[in-house]
Amino acid sequence: MVPLNNPGVWFARQLVSVSMGVLGPPLRGTRVEQVRSGAVRGEWVRGPGVTQSDRAIFYIHGSGYVVCSARTHRGIASRLSQASGAPVFTVDYRLAPEHPFPAAAQDIETAYRWLLGQGYVSDQIVVAGDSAGGHLAVDLFIENARTQTPQPSAAVLFSPLMDLSLSLAEAKERTRRDPMISAENARKLVSLYTGRHPADHPRLKLGLAAGTALPPLLVQAGGEEMLSADAEYLRALVTQAGGSCELEIWPGQMHVFQALPRLVPEARPALRRAGQFITRAWSSRDLSLTEQAG
């Protein structure tokens, strides 16, 4: 773990960027289009052969609200695009420590509403994300429900971080040590975002009221990672609220293994599963519309 001062954060960002570029680069033939629209920053990623569509994936990257960017996640975005046949918009939300809570959450809301303003219908949007992006995605769903904003048609979350106190991860760590990072170091990283806000702040300690309208979720986590406990917690949270959540724990895998196909062969079948879940959600929507028209 590098020191969490300004030089340490800068070094971590460079290190992760290089590592993800080497171990999970974009597919050959991927096209990238930068977006700068008001407060919205990000990029459209279209995998090989994917053209403009009335469907889109809204991707929320992770890495503790501090480290990554749309650029670092071009690889996984290009593979999700290819697997689903749809373009992926990866949002570049503001990072901590320069921009602490609630900056990232606000940027996610703004970007989702921007997509709706671009003409995308909510049930033609799928939200995807990893790690801290999972927390930001669930926060978005709660805010959508609160403000009566239409929910996306589905969501796919890789190794979602749900408990920002890292207590669930710490308990998991007692039986299985995470090969990437300790719960204590992850807690220090996340604290750069949460700052002095209380752990029970409603947008940090997420809760779902019974009957909350939610999109169906697919959650994947690695069997070796401490955040598999968070994935299990999220499934329980969603099902208790009356929603649908498919959970896959991939044996022997680490945190967000889907982003590292050159290192982890299982990344490819995991992303194929994600693509199938996405296209199935859209197909169900099309069937429903056809039945209504009939």
SULVENNOR-V252927 format. One record per helix or strand. SS is the DSSP state (H for helix, E for strand). FROM is the first residue (numbers start at 1). LEN is the number of residues. If there is no record, write none. Layout:
ss=(SS SS)
from=(FROM FROM)
len=(LEN LEN)
//
This chain:
ss=(H E E E H E H H E H E H H E H E H H)
from=(6 31 40 56 74 87 103 122 125 132 154 167 183 216 228 245 257 266)
len=(18 7 7 5 11 5 15 3 6 16 5 7 12 7 13 6 3 28)
//
